[in-house]
Amino acid sequence: MKKSTLLLLLVIFSFNKAISQDLVCLNYQFYNTYYDVIETARGTNTDLVLKNSGLKPNQIELRVFQDSLIEFPKWSLHRRKGVSAGFKAILINSTSNEVSLSNMDGKIKIVRQAFYKNKWKHVKSYNRTPRRVCGNSYMTKRIIKGDSSILFAVPCIEGNIKTKFRLIAYQKNSKTPIYSNEFLGFVSKELVE
């Protein structure tokens, strides 16, 4: 084989590998509702975030930016499963009031839903993933202060069904959930039936 052909093949394979490493999706058998969305940072001065993100002022909003990736923290369970980055999501409170959020084990509870068979369904944990059973998990209080934001990383999931997703954050003492924008992805039938 000629050197030029070998060099061309090497470049093609290297380029292909670089593209495929942009985002590794979580194997659906490792999907766990309780550890899906991971908090990565908190911030203040929402004016800068609003200006750069297209979010609306004077409200609480949850937005997923599927075209923007963020790394999972080193301690994240996703990293142990070979997934180093996910989509960026931001919960922003551009009001002057603090909002109390539903949480579990000190972690803000955000649920993923998939649009499946013409209705929104919670994406459930795979059968063999651990479940929380302790009632004390709900005792802590999580708030998002006025004029602040919380950044999250959201993994993509391996699956064979292409569908729309959205995230939901729940406010404590309010029946009004906070819905994110819709974003596309894949899901396995086992997680929605």
N, C-alpha and C positions, 0 to 999 in steps of 0.2 A: 504494500500500500504506500502511495506517495505521501511525503511529509505534508503537503498542502491539504490533501484529503483528510489525513489524520488530524491536522490542526483544525480544519473546518468542523469535523465531527466533534472534537473536543469543545469547541466554542458553542456549538448547537446544544450539546448535552449540558454544559455549564449554564447556559442561558435558560434552558428549560427547567433545570433544578432551581435556579434563582426565582423564577416565577412561581413554581409550586410551593416554595417555602414562605411566600407572603403570608399565608394564613393556613394553619393546620386546624382542622375541625375536631371537636371532641367526639370520640366514639360513643354512639348512643347508649351502649351498655354501661358507660361510666356516668351518664347524665343523672344528676341528683338535684331536685328542685331546691333544696335547702342551700346548696353551694353554687348555684347557677351564676348569678350576677355578683361580682366582687367589687367592693368599694376600694378605690385606689388613692383618692385624695379629696381634701376639703378645701374650699376657697372662699374668699370674700371679694368685694368689689365686683358685683355682677354686671356693672356697666360694660366692662371690657369683654366679659363672656357673652353678653347680649349682642354687642356690636359685631363680634366675630362669629357668631353662631346662627343668627337669624331667629333667635328665640324672642318671644313677646315680653314686653316690660309689664310690671305690676301684676304678676300672677305666679303661681307655682306650676312648673312644667317639667315633664320628663321627656327627654329627646334622645333617640338613638341615631348615631352618625355611622352608618354602615360603611362609608367610604373612608373612615378615619380609624386607624387601629391604635390600640394602647396595650402595653405589656401588662401581664398579670404580675402581681407581687411575687417575690421569690418563694414565699411561704404558701402560695395558693395550691390547692389540690389539683387545679387544671395543669399546672406546670409538671406535677408528678405524673400526669397522664400524657405528657408530650405536647401540650398546648401552651405556647408561650405568650400569645397575644389574642385579643378579641376586639370586637367593635367597641367604639367609645360611646358611652351613654352619660348623660348629665342630668341631674335633678337640680333645678335652679329655683330658688325662692327669691323673686325680685320684688316681693312686697316688703313692708316694714314689720310684719308680724312673724313670730316664730311658729312653726308648724310641727306638731308631734306626730311621729310616724310609727306605724306598726312595725314591730321588730321581733326577732327571735335570737336568743343568745347574744344580745347586743348588736346584732347585724340587721340593718334595714331589710325588711322583707319585701322583695320584689319578685313578682310572679311572671312567668313567661306564658303567653297564650299563642296558640296556632289557629289559623282559620282552616278548619277541616270539616268537610261535608257540609258546607254552607253555614257553619256557626263557629264562634270562638270557643275553644276548649283550652283548659289549663294543660300545659305540657307536664306530664307526671314523671316521677322518677322511674328509672328502670327497676324491674322487680327485685333485683338483688342488691340494690344500693341501700345503705343504712338509713333508718328513719329516726327522727327525734321522738322521744317519748316522755321526757321530763317536763312537768308543768311549770317548773321554775324558769324555763327558758324565756317566758314572756314578761318577766318582772322588770327588766331594765327599761329605761326611757331613752328614746332617740329622737332628737329634734333637728330640724334644719332652721337655723336662725334667719331672720329677715336679711335680705341683701347678701345672700351667700349661696354656694353651690356645692354639690358633691359629685365627684367623678367616679364612674364605674367602668369595668371591663365586662363585656358580654361575649361568651364563646359562641362560635357557630357550632352546629351539631351535624354530625354525619347522618344521612338518611336518604331515602329514595323517593320521598314525596316533596316536591317543591311547593312552598306555600308562603303565606304572609304571616308575620309574627307581630306581636306588640308586647310591651312590658306594662305591668300595673304595680304601682306603689299605693299602699293604703295608709290613710291618715287615721290616727287614733281619734276616737270620739267624733268621727264624721263618717257618714255613709257614702260620701263622694270619693270614689277612687281617682287616682291620678293615672291617666292612660298616656302611654308614649305614642309617638308616631308609628306607623306600620313600616316594617322592613322585611325583605325577602330572605328566604333561607330554605333549608331542607330539614325534614323531620322523619323519624322512623315511625311506622304504624304502631309499634309497641308503646310509644310514648303518648299517643293521643287516643287510643281506644281502650 
